[in-house]
Amino acid sequence: MNLQSLFQDFNPSKFVVHCCLFTFTILFCLRLDGLIDWPYWVVFVPLWVWKSIATLGAIVGAVVWCRHPHYRVEGDSYSHFKAMLISLSLHLILLMFELLACDRLTSGRHLWVLVFIPLIFGSAASVGACVWAVKHDRSFELELFCAVNALQFVFLPLKLDGLVSWSWEVVFVPLWIVLCLSLVAVLYSIIFSVILLRTPEVSAQQKKSAFYSAIGNCATVIPVLVFQVLLADKLDEDLNWPYIAVAGPLLVALFTLILLSFNAKGGNKWWFGIRKNFSQFLLGVLPCLQEYGNISYHTDNGQTVPLDSANVQMDDFEKYDKKSKKALTKKNDHLKPVVPIVSIELPD
């Protein structure tokens, strides 16, 4: 077992977001079905947890940034820090929308048009955030989601307030367009993975990565599309299923995203001011994990040599592994047969 290989690509931000959305979806559907009678302020607790973690992480990161100016010259620290501030501003906009939505569901004293104003403003701001992220080679999944659904955030409050009499299938037209484009991307990933699998020049690691990417895309986009179809039929009263059954495909997609967060890579190193990969930070905070997780075995001269995990850190293990590979290469070079050079002289 090697804890480094398990958590080296782990993205804690995506893990927290998807877990909170998974829990909130279950609670909200149960509340709509009348299976639980909890207040909406309790149902929205997973979303409050998500926003609280994001806000606390940004505050701690900002404090570390201000108190240690020498950290600012470490690599692309400025880009990471600005990305964290942009993400924090978007999270605060979402928090404002969630507070207004929860109050509207509880008291019913506001129009849905007023509730969706923060989301519409956040969608406009997300366009600029996406442009900045592309220029600085940063991920922008949440920003992209808000930007492409700007028109959807306009149609939803109009329908909820009864200002338009469209069917829900028409209201979801902007989302249908986004899902169709996503299906095209899924089809492209499948074709690309098949081409790589049939190309002998491509390494096995690249083939495996493309294959897993295609499976992940299929397991997220297709369930979301099925959920959208079921939801439109449910809201148009063409389907008599409970909401928890309608949300089943969405829960499958969210659970898949939770699993994919262990191989999502990336992540901002300035959340909570850790300034390093999450796996290295976790092993540094909890040294006891090194005894069980930072163990590896290397075979040399037919003998199995264990590494003492209590004293060997992750960087030391990498150095040891490189030295061992060099030693094996030199040994194999000595074992190769020596073939005399035959020189054939051609006549003039």
Summary of the structure (lengths in Angstrom):
residues: 348
radius of gyration: 26.4
end to end distance: 66.0
largest distance: 104.3
contacts: 948
relative contact order: 0.12
helix: 72%
strand: 2%
